[in-house]
Amino acid sequence: MIAQLNLIPYPNNVDIHKDTLKLKRLNVKYNLALKNEFNELSKLIKESGLSVTESKTIDYNVELILDDNTMPICGNEGYLLDITKNKISITAAKSAGIFFGIQTLRQLKIETSKGVISFPSVSIQDNPQFKWRAFMLDESRHFKGKEVVYDMLDQMSLLKMNVFHWHLTDDQGWRIEIKKYPLLTEIGSYRKDTQINGVKSDKRTGEPHSGFYTQEEIKEVIAYAEKKHITIIPEIEMPGHATAAIASYPWLGTLDKLIDVSETFGILPNIFNVTDPAVNTFLENVLQEVIDLFPSKIVHIGGDEVKFGQWKESEMVTNWMEDHNISSYPDIQIAFTNRMSKFIESKGYRMMGWNDILGENLHHYNVEEGKKENNEKLAQSAIIHFWKGSQELMISALEKGHEVVNSQHNYTYLDYDYNSISLEKAYSFSPIPKGIDKNMESQILGLGCQMWSEWIPTQEDLYRQVFPRIAAYAEVGWTKTEHKDFRRFKTNLETVKQNWESTAYYSKNIKNDDSVNVTFSVDMSDSPYLKDLEGGREMLTLSGTFKNVNTGAEEYWHADSVSLTDSDYNGIYTGTKLVPKNSTLSFLLLKSPDGSWDNHIKILSTKSCENLTSEKNYNISVSSEDIQVAFKAGDCLEL
């Protein structure tokens, strides 16, 4: 019977009995407050071709029970599920618990014959480890539309995820109707073209991209999510990632000049002029319409990856700093963020932002700012969405009294490929870092997994990156750490994947059994050529040869070179190459406009002489396992 409990996320307390319950129909007794949950159960059963009726008498075989006395053990989302040989009962303190109990029942269902479904006899007492179990979809870069959002909400609910983080504005598109400012969607939702092949590429699709949600459509999506006990958190980026807004209303920008919605990706310089009272009023008006739409009680303002260059060049900003005794550009951002936080709180909501809003130096392009002491302090009520930086930075935020959602990028970013974040690595993530004070653990609300959409133009691209890793994050969020078991998870995943493999939701990541993946990681942070790479069209590529030990042939792969990209803009460039097992790999690192042999510069590592061949190439042996090759770039040699 144990083999039948292929549950994801796995319950925290399970007792398995010997009996089996077989049903030809369901007669359900339930509290009238659980009409939505009854409808969810009815849909589940009708999928199996059985009839479902509402019980008006004692003749019932399923009971849904709301009981306030279960709050101490169930909380807001937990449930008690009992399946005997005679009936099913789901008890919870809140309707969300009943709903999640039904999702467990869905996975326990066994279709033994036509017109009959069976359930193993079990007793489950379950509630989640974390109250924040989020999936983020970025629709600013590539608009997907509400049907895809509905699909994702369906899949989230099956996995007991409860927060849909909706990234709706950025440099490449403004996706939410704001009635007071119609140009945000008339202009800001449309771009002329779209970059492909990486942030350094000159290649484009040659086609425009557009799309946005009307406020009525937003309300429809919110209503759909509420039935699944999913809270939608909107994200409206400020003060950076503002190109689409500034393209719509140029006076919002620090330069006050006409620009286009960006067709390229990466970190752009365009930034709101937050020292202009009219700009702050504009942003407050936008937030007011967002608050009027979303009942989430939390608004995410982004706040990440702000480049201060345009502020530094602005006379208006310089004068404002003198008038307000502000000594650094991070202090301007913190002061602005506090203003937005105060406004949001005045409406009965809370502000959330990426951990950049704390003012610490997270990015090498603001390295000079990191040497200055910030005088402004972020409002303690702000929820910190931690995505980048050391454990010490997270602890610092906790010590300041902030609540934190942990979305450490190198564990939770779904746009990273499976070499960077494997299924096992995703499952291994712990929102609570090791060694932190036990008294601060309650301040960590949970985790989010993020689907940034620069390089996923199609629905199929989205699903390829999300599934099956989203199931790992669901179990990280729900199942207590001491109950996690990756081997059990993989076994259970096979059952869950059967629901995906015949649909668009799941793409197998197929790899030739005779090959291994070599993942390259090049630290360019101290290289004199990093500025060239960041500033424009230069590229980093790997080119070379490998000698196949099995055939003795030397095979060239320059024509199929590896382009290295900086996924999180921290100066670490990565790329992956599929290579035959048991081969010798020889390669060189090039900086060039197009990865060609013309006008290129060969970059050596700081310990290059120990690893170079007589031809001045790097040389490594590849065995039968995937490997990672990491080195730090140093001196450069022109060829």
Buried (B, 14 or more C-beta within 10 A) or exposed (E): EEEBBBBBBBBBBBEEBEBBBEBEEBBBBBBEEBEBBBEBBBEBBEEBEBEBEEBEEEEBBBBBBBEEEBBEBBBBBBBBBBBBEEBBBBBBBBBBBBBBBBBBBBBBBBEEEEEBBBBBBBBBBBBBBBBBBBBBBBBBBBBBEBEBBBBBBEBBBBBBBBBBBBBBBBBBBBBBBBEEBEBBBEBBBBBBBBBBEBBBBEEBEEEEBBBBBEBEBBEBBBEBBEBBBBBBBBBBBBBBBBBBBBBBBEEBBBBEEEBBBBBBBBBBBBBBBBBBEEBBEBBBBBBBBBBEBBEBEBBBBBBBBBBBBBBEEBEEBEEBBEEEEBBBBBBBBBBBBBBBBEBBBEBEBBBBBBBBBBBBBBBBBBEEBBEBEBBBEBBEBBBBBBBBBEEEBBBBBBEEEBBBBBBBBBBBBBBBBBBBBBBEBBBEBBBBBEEBEEEBEEBBBBBBBBBBBBBBBEBEBBBBBBBBBBBBBBBBBBBBEEBBBBEBBBEBBEBBBEBBEEEBBBBEEEEEEEBBBBBBBBBBEEBEBBEBBBEEEBBBBBBBBBBBBEEEEEEEBBEEBBBBBBBBBBBBBBBBBBBBBBBBBBBBBBBBBBBBEEEBBBBBBEEBEEBBEEEEBBBBEBEEEBBEBEBBBBEBEEE
